[in-house]
Amino acid sequence: MKDIRIHRIYPESERRKHNIIQDSVRESVDYIEEYTSESVSSASRQSVLSDDVSVRSESPPIKIIKTSHSFNHPLNAPSSLHTIRTISKPTPSFRSYIVSPISPLYKTVSWIPMKTRLSNDVPSLRSSSKTNKHIGSCQTIPSNISLAVITFGLGIAACIIVILAVLLALKNDSSTTVSSSYTSSSCADNCMMSITPFRDSTIASWPFDSSLSDENNIYSALYSNPPNVPYDTGNVGNAVVLSSSQYLYASTHFMNLSYRSWTIEGWLLLSSVSGTRGIFSQCQSASTTDQCLTLSIKNQRLHLGFTNDDLDGSTILTTSSVLWRHVAFVYDYTKMRQSIYLDGVLEATTSASGLLVGPYKGQSGNIFIGRTDSGDYFEGRIDQLQVSERAKSACEILNDATLTAYYAFDIGASYLDSSMNYFHGISNLLITLPGRVNYAYSFQYEYSYFQSQGFTAYQTDEPFSVSLWVNPFVVTGGTLIHLSTNIDGSSDACFDLLALSSSGQLIGQLYESYDCCVCCVVNPLISCPCRGLRNVAGPTMIVNTWTHIVLTYSRSNGLALYTNGTLRGVTDAFSSFPEPAPDYDVRPYMIVGNQRIGGGLHGCLSSSPLVSSGSYRGLIDELRIYSRELTKTEICSLFHV
């Protein structure tokens, strides 16, 4: 037998790309090739390329000639060599390999992929005829060893699937409350993620917290009847109080709202809705179409007008001493459309009629707040008035109106409220660590807490929802959210809204006021208000595991508790804060992760099952407070964020 050296002849342009390595099988060929075998004299044995491959044979020397075929794929198919075994291994490379029939790898085939066909016609090397073979004709020919390995692997996989199914079934059976559940596929489209970016596109912003200044320091307002501007409790902080002929104006700079999109929104507490009550106006000419912008209450409805291009809302407004209403007026210049929103819900839009309205064309005029250009004055309080230089979407308006507070607890903004209300909080002995979404607050000490007034004002039995992620270090009790009317966590009606029992069970509670006969002993004709709690129990929390919690309330549906998108329990319908509320006549203080600033416990309201109040130990992330009852699909979206 003689030794034959096989050489691959490459064009000059390909010589840098390819190598032939003796008996080495570590990488793959990435294009389709055909080879032709023919006799060659010993004088042509010298190859211009490097390594040789030895093959034992009786035949005279041969030359292996390569022809390439184009293949429309970024990684071309593996090589095929006539009468020589060609091995393909899926690793990123541009090299091909030829395995000698005497190589141990040839005999054991211990690593050959299932999709590689091994040619068994080595003796045909003696033939001098030209024969072509294409890799596209390869077939799967698994060995007995490969089949055994695959069978064993499939058996193991089947066992794992069965075990996981059993564990999942046991977990579902362990729930103490039977209720509905759903997956991410059932999360219908909603507005949960459409939050207005912090101070996005704001032209002017008047918070009216004992000041008439514009937060951008451009359109600061003046009071019509100086020197003393009247302020009172607002929806957020303080609000300006206007009545009779009192109003505000900004005249130092012209606010250009013509030929562009904009959104004007704010909070109103209405003392009168009769006649016309001006909210915001700018007028160049009251008699010229589209040159006088007026936002007002007209005939007990919200009104948006450009002069002869006007739109009225549908809801009949009423007065209230405690109920704040969010109003938003939007003009979309690109669609030539006016829209009015009340409490986040679309009241009216010109797109329904198909009419193209405007644009507003006023090129001069002062800004009036609390009056129209014709002298119609607002009566009540105005708070958090903002002008943005774009048309906000319906989802953004809904969140501006109902997302009371949103704390992401991320680095650089850990205590900031990302809602439009800016209920920024304070923190004590908290650490920022990686959380469920970006970063979270870690509560590790007895005096750790986060506090703000970013909770819904409960003076009119308003609905609410609370959403947060928790990851407890221990589950032997702890307060997640505590409400009180005093800043230190105390009051006659303080209580834990969400907390853990001593056994780690999650419990939601809500204040309830009702008439009782405690005073009957003194005077049988007098009944006194009594205070209590309604509660709903959830599952036992798991240590070092993220759990999504949502607590919702409405007078018609009662108190409902969800974990990880599943309803765990619900109470009967009840009225939590009747009007007027005997205890919560101001926005409550919210303490997160503790019951009391400075540690210790208060003599707050309790119920059965009994919560174990006090410092919580663990992580809390993505805390959101809504002034409405979230739907199941909205809760689903928050769980799958």
Sequence and secondary structure as in RCSB ss.txt:
>XXXX:A:sequence
MKDIRIHRIYPESERRKHNIIQDSVRESVDYIEEYTSESVSSASRQSVLSDDVSVRSESPPIKIIKTSHSFNHPL
NAPSSLHTIRTISKPTPSFRSYIVSPISPLYKTVSWIPMKTRLSNDVPSLRSSSKTNKHIGSCQTIPSNISLAVI
TFGLGIAACIIVILAVLLALKNDSSTTVSSSYTSSSCADNCMMSITPFRDSTIASWPFDSSLSDENNIYSALYSN
PPNVPYDTGNVGNAVVLSSSQYLYASTHFMNLSYRSWTIEGWLLLSSVSGTRGIFSQCQSASTTDQCLTLSIKNQ
RLHLGFTNDDLDGSTILTTSSVLWRHVAFVYDYTKMRQSIYLDGVLEATTSASGLLVGPYKGQSGNIFIGRTDSG
DYFEGRIDQLQVSERAKSACEILNDATLTAYYAFDIGASYLDSSMNYFHGISNLLITLPGRVNYAYSFQYEYSYF
QSQGFTAYQTDEPFSVSLWVNPFVVTGGTLIHLSTNIDGSSDACFDLLALSSSGQLIGQLYESYDCCVCCVVNPL
ISCPCRGLRNVAGPTMIVNTWTHIVLTYSRSNGLALYTNGTLRGVTDAFSSFPEPAPDYDVRPYMIVGNQRIGGG
LHGCLSSSPLVSSGSYRGLIDELRIYSRELTKTEICSLFHV
>XXXX:A:secstr
 EEEEE EE  GGGTTT    TT  SS   SEEEEEEEE  GGG   SSS  EEEEESS  EEEEEEEE  SSSS
     BTTB B    SS S   B  TTSHHHHH  S  TT      GGGGG  S     GGG      HHHHHHH
HHHHHHHHHHHHHHHHHHHHHHHT SS      GGG    STT    TTTTEEEEE  SS    TTSSS  EESS
 S   EEE SSSEEEEE TT  EEE SS    TTS EEEEEEEEES  SSEEEEEEEES TTSTT EEEEEEETT
EEEEESSSSEEE SS     SS  EEEEEEEETTTTEEEEEETTEEEEEGGGTT            EEESB TT 
 B  EEEEEEEEESS   HHHHHHHHHEEEEE   TT TT   STT    EEESEEEEE SSSEEEEE STT EE
EES S   SS   EEEEEEEEES  S EEEEEEESSTTS  TT EEEEEE TT EEEEEEEEEEEE GGGGT TT
  EEEEEEEEEEEEE  TT  EEEEEEEETTTEEEEEETTEEEEE     SS SS SS SS  EEEES SSTTSS
       SS    S   EEEEEEEEESS   HHHHHHHHT 
